[in-house]
Amino acid sequence: MNYTAFKPGSSNTEFVPDHTQVPKMSVLSMIACSIFIVFVLYGDGLGILSEFPILTNNAVMKYVETDKDSSVIVGDLKLSLPKLLFTFFNAGGVFNKIPDNNIEYALYGRHVNADPTKPWEDLSFIKNCFPYDCRGEINTRLDFSWQNILGQTSYSTAMNDLLAKIKDKYNREHPQNPVDKIAIYIVWWPRSEYGFYKLKQPETTHFQLLGEE
């Protein structure tokens, strides 16, 4: 808002608003702001709606996540956003992940000159690769959350880089028994109120290969 200048000698001792000088928002600016507001409301709504099928398994509504986008499907209607944008609107889904199983990561290796027909050895080396050996920190670091959001290529690159560093570190610390191949797995088994490893039995434990170097 502009004001008229004070003139010396004038009886008016106050600045008087000059309403004729108020700038007007252009039609183009109004349209752009309106589109932005609609987009933000759409993203917020999609983030809220995505929680219901995850938490309640509501059959009417379904949440689908792919390598590229995150979507909420209601009947024949599909509402989606690029995965990276959806994460910001969804705030990372802090409260929508309720684990059914206990998980941990396992590192297996094949020693140099080992019999190729024999199984690889569990190196028990994961905890040696991080500043703290607490399970929560290790799981969070190995989850590669941002790389997962950016896509499979980004995730694979980060995992391969990590495996190369772990292999190099292991061989430096075990020069008498180095490995020429390593692999990392995510391992899971049913939860139990009686202990983290209570139900970890061969028949209930599952492995999924995450990367190999």
Backbone as numpy.savetxt, mean C-alpha at the origin, in Angstrom:
# Nx Ny Nz CAx CAy CAz Cx Cy Cz
-11.09 42.68 -2.23 -11.94 43.86 -2.23 -11.05 45.10 -2.23
-11.33 46.05 -3.14 -10.55 47.28 -3.22 -11.21 48.39 -2.42
-10.42 49.36 -2.02 -10.92 50.50 -1.25 -10.51 51.79 -1.95
-11.40 52.82 -1.86 -11.07 54.12 -2.44 -10.00 54.79 -1.60
-9.13 55.56 -2.26 -8.03 56.23 -1.55 -8.53 57.36 -0.68
-7.87 57.59 0.46 -8.22 58.71 1.36 -7.63 60.00 0.81
-8.45 61.02 0.68 -8.02 62.31 0.17 -7.77 63.27 1.31
-6.57 63.85 1.38 -6.28 64.83 2.45 -7.24 66.00 2.39
-7.68 66.47 3.54 -8.61 67.59 3.60 -10.05 67.19 3.51
-10.29 65.93 3.20 -11.67 65.47 3.10 -12.23 65.24 4.48
-13.54 65.47 4.64 -14.19 65.27 5.94 -14.36 63.78 6.23
-14.21 62.94 5.19 -14.34 61.48 5.38 -13.05 60.95 5.96
-13.11 60.40 7.13 -11.89 59.93 7.81 -11.72 58.42 7.72
-12.59 57.73 6.95 -12.50 56.27 6.83 -12.38 55.87 5.37
-11.78 54.71 5.17 -11.73 54.14 3.83 -13.10 53.56 3.50
-13.59 53.84 2.32 -14.91 53.38 1.91 -14.76 52.27 0.88
-15.37 51.12 1.11 -15.27 50.04 0.15 -15.80 50.45 -1.22
-15.07 50.04 -2.26 -15.50 50.32 -3.62 -15.95 49.00 -4.24
-17.24 48.72 -4.12 -17.78 47.44 -4.56 -17.73 47.27 -6.06
-17.56 48.31 -6.79 -17.52 48.20 -8.25 -16.22 47.55 -8.72
-15.20 47.44 -7.80 -13.91 46.90 -8.18 -13.74 45.42 -7.80
-14.79 44.79 -7.25 -14.70 43.39 -6.84 -14.56 42.50 -8.07
-13.48 41.70 -8.16 -13.30 40.85 -9.34 -14.33 39.74 -9.36
-14.77 39.38 -10.54 -15.75 38.33 -10.71 -15.07 37.07 -11.25
-15.48 35.90 -10.67 -14.91 34.62 -11.13 -15.41 34.32 -12.53
-14.51 33.95 -13.41 -14.90 33.64 -14.78 -15.71 32.35 -14.82
-16.48 32.20 -15.86 -17.30 31.00 -16.03 -16.41 29.76 -16.12
-15.26 29.90 -16.79 -14.34 28.78 -16.93 -13.80 28.33 -15.58
-13.48 29.29 -14.70 -12.98 28.96 -13.37 -14.04 28.26 -12.54
-15.28 28.72 -12.65 -16.39 28.11 -11.92 -16.60 26.67 -12.36
-16.52 26.44 -13.67 -16.70 25.08 -14.19 -15.58 24.17 -13.69
-14.33 24.69 -13.73 -13.18 23.89 -13.28 -13.30 23.54 -11.81
-13.70 24.53 -10.98 -13.85 24.28 -9.54 -14.97 23.27 -9.28
-16.06 23.38 -10.04 -17.18 22.45 -9.87 -16.78 21.03 -10.21
-16.02 20.86 -11.30 -15.56 19.52 -11.70 -14.64 18.95 -10.62
-13.76 19.78 -10.07 -12.85 19.33 -9.03 -13.61 18.89 -7.78
-14.64 19.66 -7.40 -15.45 19.32 -6.23 -16.17 17.99 -6.44
-16.74 17.81 -7.63 -17.44 16.56 -7.94 -16.47 15.38 -7.88
-15.24 15.56 -8.39 -14.24 14.50 -8.38 -13.86 14.12 -6.95
-13.66 15.13 -6.09 -13.30 14.86 -4.70 -14.43 14.12 -3.99
-15.67 14.55 -4.20 -16.81 13.88 -3.58 -16.92 12.43 -4.09
-16.65 12.24 -5.37 -16.69 10.89 -5.95 -15.64 10.00 -5.30
-14.42 10.52 -5.16 -13.35 9.75 -4.53 -13.65 9.42 -3.08
-14.17 10.40 -2.34 -14.53 10.17 -0.94 -15.63 9.11 -0.83
-16.63 9.25 -1.70 -17.73 8.29 -1.68 -17.26 6.88 -2.00
-16.37 6.77 -2.98 -15.86 5.46 -3.37 -15.03 4.84 -2.23
-14.24 5.69 -1.55 -13.45 5.20 -0.42 -14.34 4.68 0.70
-15.45 5.37 0.96 -16.38 4.95 2.02 -17.11 3.66 1.61
-17.59 3.62 0.37 -18.35 2.46 -0.09 -17.48 1.20 -0.13
-16.20 1.35 -0.36 -15.33 0.18 -0.46 -15.20 -0.56 0.86
-15.46 0.14 1.98 -15.31 -0.49 3.29 -16.40 -1.53 3.55
-17.61 -1.31 3.05 -18.73 -2.18 3.38 -18.55 -3.61 2.88
-18.23 -3.83 1.61 -18.05 -5.23 1.17 -16.86 -5.90 1.82
-15.83 -5.14 2.21 -14.65 -5.74 2.84 -14.97 -6.18 4.26
-15.69 -5.33 4.99 -15.95 -5.61 6.40 -17.14 -6.52 6.64
-18.16 -6.43 5.78 -19.39 -7.18 6.04 -19.69 -8.25 5.00
-18.85 -8.36 3.96 -19.09 -9.33 2.89 -20.50 -9.17 2.31
-20.91 -7.93 2.13 -22.23 -7.63 1.59 -22.30 -8.11 0.14
-23.25 -9.01 -0.15 -23.35 -9.59 -1.48 -23.83 -8.58 -2.52
-24.54 -7.55 -2.10 -25.08 -6.56 -3.04 -23.95 -5.71 -3.62
-22.91 -5.52 -2.87 -21.80 -4.65 -3.26 -20.50 -5.44 -3.21
-19.62 -5.22 -4.18 -18.37 -5.98 -4.25 -17.19 -5.03 -4.47
-16.12 -5.28 -3.73 -14.89 -4.50 -3.90 -13.89 -5.33 -4.69
-13.34 -4.75 -5.76 -12.41 -5.47 -6.62 -11.14 -4.64 -6.78
-10.00 -5.28 -6.54 -8.72 -4.60 -6.66 -7.86 -5.31 -7.69
-7.36 -4.56 -8.67 -6.48 -5.12 -9.69 -5.13 -4.44 -9.60
-4.26 -4.77 -10.52 -2.93 -4.18 -10.54 -2.97 -2.69 -10.86
-4.06 -2.26 -11.55 -4.13 -0.88 -12.01 -5.16 -0.01 -11.29
-6.26 -0.61 -10.85 -7.30 0.22 -10.24 -8.00 -0.49 -9.09
-8.81 0.28 -8.39 -9.66 -0.23 -7.30 -11.10 0.16 -7.63
-12.01 -0.80 -7.51 -13.38 -0.57 -7.95 -14.39 -1.08 -6.94
-15.54 -0.43 -6.95 -16.70 -0.90 -6.21 -17.77 -1.23 -7.24
-18.28 -2.46 -7.20 -19.26 -2.91 -8.17 -20.60 -3.12 -7.47
-21.62 -2.42 -7.98 -22.98 -2.55 -7.46 -23.86 -2.99 -8.63
-24.24 -4.25 -8.66 -25.00 -4.76 -9.79 -24.17 -4.68 -11.06
-24.69 -3.96 -12.06 -23.98 -3.79 -13.33 -23.15 -2.51 -13.35
-23.21 -1.75 -12.27 -22.49 -0.47 -12.20 -21.11 -0.67 -11.57
-20.10 -0.19 -12.26 -18.73 -0.29 -11.76 -18.14 1.10 -11.56
-17.74 1.40 -10.34 -17.14 2.69 -10.02 -15.68 2.44 -9.66
-14.77 3.12 -10.33 -13.36 2.83 -10.09 -12.50 4.07 -10.14
-11.29 3.92 -9.61 -10.25 4.96 -9.63 -8.91 4.28 -9.81
-7.94 4.97 -10.41 -6.58 4.41 -10.44 -6.13 4.07 -9.02
-5.40 2.98 -8.88 -5.06 2.45 -7.57 -4.36 3.48 -6.67
-3.44 4.26 -7.26 -2.70 5.24 -6.48 -3.63 6.32 -5.93
-4.55 6.82 -6.76 -5.49 7.84 -6.30 -6.43 7.28 -5.25
-6.90 6.06 -5.47 -7.83 5.45 -4.53 -7.23 5.33 -3.14
-5.94 5.04 -3.07 -5.26 4.90 -1.78 -5.34 6.18 -0.96
-5.21 7.33 -1.63 -5.31 8.60 -0.91 -6.72 8.83 -0.37
-7.73 8.54 -1.19 -9.11 8.72 -0.73 -9.48 7.71 0.35
-8.92 6.50 0.26 -9.26 5.43 1.19 -8.40 5.46 2.45
-7.42 6.37 2.49 -6.51 6.51 3.64 -5.78 5.21 3.93
-5.48 4.46 2.89 -4.72 3.23 3.08 -5.52 2.06 3.62
-6.83 2.24 3.80 -7.65 1.13 4.30 -7.19 0.66 5.67
-6.96 1.60 6.57 -6.39 1.25 7.88 -7.25 0.25 8.64
-8.56 0.38 8.56 -9.44 -0.43 9.41 -10.13 -1.57 8.66
-9.75 -1.80 7.42 -10.50 -2.80 6.66 -9.77 -4.11 6.46
-8.62 -4.29 7.11 -7.88 -5.53 6.93 -7.87 -6.33 8.23
-8.70 -7.35 8.25 -8.82 -8.21 9.43 -8.21 -9.56 9.07
-7.01 -9.87 9.54 -6.34 -11.11 9.11 -7.01 -12.36 9.65
-7.10 -13.35 8.80 -7.63 -14.66 9.20 -6.51 -15.60 9.63
-5.28 -15.25 9.24 -4.15 -16.15 9.50 -2.98 -15.39 10.12
-2.08 -16.15 10.73 -0.78 -15.59 11.12 0.14 -15.68 9.91
0.97 -14.67 9.73 1.89 -14.71 8.60 3.31 -14.39 9.06
4.27 -14.86 8.30 5.66 -14.47 8.46 6.37 -14.73 7.14
7.60 -14.27 7.04 8.36 -14.46 5.82 9.50 -15.43 6.08
9.83 -16.23 5.07 10.90 -17.22 5.21 11.86 -17.10 4.03
13.13 -17.22 4.32 14.17 -17.11 3.31 14.85 -18.48 3.13
14.79 -19.01 1.92 15.42 -20.29 1.62 16.57 -20.08 0.64
17.60 -20.92 0.74 18.75 -20.78 -0.14 19.31 -22.10 -0.59
19.99 -22.05 -1.74 20.69 -23.22 -2.25 22.19 -22.94 -2.15
22.88 -23.74 -1.36 24.30 -23.52 -1.15 25.11 -23.92 -2.39
26.23 -23.24 -2.56 27.12 -23.53 -3.67 27.57 -25.00 -3.59
27.52 -25.67 -4.74 27.93 -27.09 -4.86 26.98 -28.04 -4.13
25.81 -27.58 -3.75 24.85 -28.47 -3.09 24.20 -29.39 -4.12
23.69 -30.50 -3.65 22.99 -31.45 -4.51 21.71 -30.79 -5.03
21.58 -30.59 -6.34 20.41 -29.88 -6.88 19.10 -30.62 -6.69
19.18 -31.91 -6.36 17.94 -32.69 -6.16 17.39 -32.54 -4.75
18.18 -31.98 -3.85 17.73 -31.83 -2.47 17.01 -30.49 -2.26
16.08 -30.44 -1.30 15.37 -29.18 -1.03 16.32 -28.09 -0.57
15.95 -26.85 -0.85 16.74 -25.72 -0.39 16.63 -25.61 1.12
17.61 -25.00 1.73 17.67 -24.90 3.19 17.03 -23.60 3.67
16.29 -23.69 4.78 15.77 -22.50 5.43 16.95 -21.78 6.09
17.28 -20.59 5.60 18.47 -19.89 6.06 18.27 -19.20 7.41
17.02 -19.02 7.83 16.73 -18.33 9.10 17.50 -17.01 9.19
17.42 -16.23 8.13 18.26 -15.05 8.01 17.46 -13.75 7.88
16.15 -13.84 7.85 15.33 -12.64 7.64 15.61 -11.59 8.70
15.63 -11.98 9.97 15.79 -11.01 11.05 17.16 -10.34 11.04
18.13 -10.95 10.42 19.47 -10.37 10.35 19.54 -9.19 9.36
18.50 -9.01 8.59 18.55 -8.01 7.51 17.89 -6.69 7.85
17.35 -6.57 9.06 16.63 -5.35 9.43 17.13 -4.84 10.79
17.01 -3.53 11.03 17.52 -2.95 12.28 16.91 -3.57 13.53
15.62 -3.90 13.45 14.93 -4.51 14.59 14.32 -5.81 14.13
14.32 -6.81 15.00 13.81 -8.11 14.58 12.35 -8.34 14.97
11.62 -7.25 15.27 10.21 -7.43 15.64 9.40 -7.79 14.39
8.44 -8.67 14.57 7.68 -9.20 13.45 6.91 -8.11 12.71
6.35 -7.16 13.44 5.56 -6.11 12.80 6.38 -5.27 11.82
7.57 -4.89 12.23 8.41 -4.07 11.34 8.84 -4.86 10.11
9.26 -6.10 10.31 9.70 -6.92 9.18 8.57 -7.12 8.18
7.37 -7.45 8.68 6.23 -7.66 7.78 5.89 -6.40 7.02
5.95 -5.25 7.69 5.63 -3.99 7.03 6.64 -3.66 5.95
7.91 -3.87 6.24 8.96 -3.57 5.25 8.86 -4.50 4.04
8.57 -5.78 4.27 8.52 -6.74 3.17 7.20 -6.70 2.41
6.24 -5.94 2.90 4.95 -5.82 2.22 5.07 -4.96 0.96
6.04 -4.04 0.94 6.25 -3.14 -0.20 4.94 -2.46 -0.61
4.33 -1.77 0.34 3.00 -1.19 0.11 2.96 -0.25 -1.08
3.91 0.69 -1.14 3.88 1.67 -2.25 4.16 0.99 -3.58
5.08 0.04 -3.58 5.38 -0.65 -4.84 4.18 -1.47 -5.30
3.44 -2.03 -4.35 2.22 -2.75 -4.71 1.21 -1.83 -5.37
1.10 -0.61 -4.84 0.16 0.36 -5.39 0.55 0.74 -6.81
1.84 0.90 -7.04 2.33 1.34 -8.35 2.30 0.24 -9.40
2.08 -1.01 -8.97 1.94 -2.08 -9.95 2.94 -3.21 -9.79
2.70 -4.30 -10.50 3.50 -5.51 -10.37 4.95 -5.28 -10.79
5.17 -4.48 -11.82 6.54 -4.22 -12.27 7.36 -3.55 -11.19
6.76 -2.53 -10.55 7.45 -1.82 -9.47 7.71 -2.75 -8.29
6.74 -3.59 -7.96 6.90 -4.54 -6.85 8.02 -5.53 -7.14
8.03 -6.10 -8.35 9.04 -7.09 -8.71 10.44 -6.50 -8.69
10.56 -5.26 -9.17 11.87 -4.60 -9.17 12.39 -4.41 -7.75
11.49 -3.95 -6.85 11.89 -3.74 -5.46 12.26 -5.05 -4.77
11.48 -6.11 -5.03 11.76 -7.40 -4.41 13.07 -7.98 -4.91
13.32 -7.88 -6.21 14.57 -8.42 -6.77 15.79 -7.66 -6.23
15.63 -6.36 -6.07 16.72 -5.55 -5.51 17.02 -5.97 -4.07
15.94 -6.20 -3.29 16.11 -6.63 -1.91 16.79 -7.99 -1.83
16.36 -8.92 -2.67 16.94 -10.27 -2.65 18.43 -10.25 -3.01
18.80 -9.41 -3.95 20.21 -9.30 -4.32 21.04 -8.80 -3.14
20.49 -7.84 -2.39 21.20 -7.31 -1.22 21.29 -8.34 -0.11
20.20 -9.09 0.11 20.21 -10.12 1.15 21.21 -11.22 0.80
21.21 -11.64 -0.45 22.15 -12.68 -0.89 23.59 -12.22 -0.69
23.88 -10.99 -1.05 25.23 -10.45 -0.87 25.62 -10.40 0.60
24.68 -9.97 1.44 24.94 -9.89 2.89 25.17 -11.28 3.48
24.35 -12.23 3.09 24.50 -13.60 3.63 25.86 -14.17 3.25
26.26 -14.00 2.01 27.53 -14.56 1.56 28.74 -13.87 2.20
28.59 -12.59 2.52 29.68 -11.91 3.23 29.83 -12.45 4.64
28.70 -12.80 5.27 28.74 -13.28 6.65 28.97 -14.79 6.74
28.83 -15.50 5.62 29.05 -16.95 5.61 29.97 -17.31 4.44
31.19 -16.80 4.46 32.09 -17.04 3.32 32.46 -18.52 3.14
32.35 -19.31 4.19 32.70 -20.73 4.09 31.55 -21.58 3.53
30.34 -21.00 3.50 29.18 -21.77 3.05 28.20 -20.85 2.31
28.64 -20.24 1.22 27.80 -19.26 0.51 26.66 -19.93 -0.27
25.72 -19.11 -0.69 24.60 -19.60 -1.51 24.70 -18.98 -2.90
24.20 -19.73 -3.89 24.17 -19.17 -5.23 22.74 -18.82 -5.66
21.76 -19.28 -4.88 20.36 -18.94 -5.15 19.63 -18.75 -3.83
18.74 -17.76 -3.79 17.87 -17.59 -2.62 16.45 -17.31 -3.09
15.51 -17.59 -2.23 14.10 -17.34 -2.53 13.40 -16.90 -1.24
12.44 -16.01 -1.38 11.69 -15.55 -0.22 10.22 -15.94 -0.39
9.64 -16.42 0.70 8.25 -16.88 0.70 7.47 -16.14 1.78
6.17 -15.97 1.52 5.28 -15.58 2.61 4.61 -16.87 3.09
4.57 -17.05 4.40 4.07 -18.29 5.00 2.88 -17.93 5.89
1.81 -18.70 5.82 0.66 -18.42 6.68 0.00 -19.70 7.18
-0.66 -19.59 8.32 -1.34 -20.71 8.96 -2.44 -20.15 9.86
-3.40 -20.95 10.31 -4.54 -20.44 11.09 -4.11 -19.79 12.40
-4.85 -18.78 12.79 -4.59 -18.11 14.06 -5.14 -18.93 15.21
-4.57 -18.70 16.39 -5.05 -19.38 17.60 -4.86 -18.48 18.80
-5.82 -18.49 19.69 -5.71 -17.69 20.91 -4.68 -18.27 21.87
-4.20 -19.48 21.59 -3.26 -20.14 22.50 -1.79 -19.92 22.13
-1.55 -19.16 21.07 -0.16 -18.88 20.72 0.01 -18.68 19.23
1.02 -17.89 18.87 1.25 -17.54 17.47 1.52 -18.78 16.61
2.32 -19.72 17.13 2.70 -20.89 16.35 1.89 -22.14 16.71
0.85 -22.01 17.51 0.10 -23.15 18.01 -0.43 -24.04 16.89
-0.97 -23.43 15.83 -1.58 -24.20 14.75 -0.70 -24.28 13.51
0.58 -23.99 13.68 1.49 -24.09 12.53 1.93 -25.54 12.40
1.19 -26.29 11.60 1.47 -27.69 11.35 1.68 -27.87 9.83
2.40 -28.92 9.42 2.65 -29.11 7.98 1.38 -29.11 7.14
0.30 -29.69 7.68 -0.93 -29.77 6.89 -1.72 -28.47 6.86
-1.38 -27.54 7.75 -2.13 -26.27 7.79 -1.28 -25.07 7.37
-0.03 -25.30 7.02 0.88 -24.21 6.67 1.01 -24.09 5.16
0.92 -22.87 4.66 0.94 -22.62 3.21 2.08 -21.67 2.87
2.66 -21.87 1.69 3.78 -21.07 1.21 3.41 -20.43 -0.13
3.85 -19.20 -0.31 3.72 -18.54 -1.61 5.05 -17.86 -1.95
5.60 -18.23 -3.10 6.87 -17.65 -3.54 6.67 -16.19 -3.92
7.50 -15.30 -3.37 7.42 -13.87 -3.67 8.53 -13.41 -4.61
9.68 -14.09 -4.54 10.77 -13.70 -5.41 11.93 -14.66 -5.28
12.76 -14.68 -6.32 13.91 -15.58 -6.33 15.09 -14.88 -6.99
16.26 -15.07 -6.43 17.48 -14.43 -6.97 18.57 -15.46 -7.19
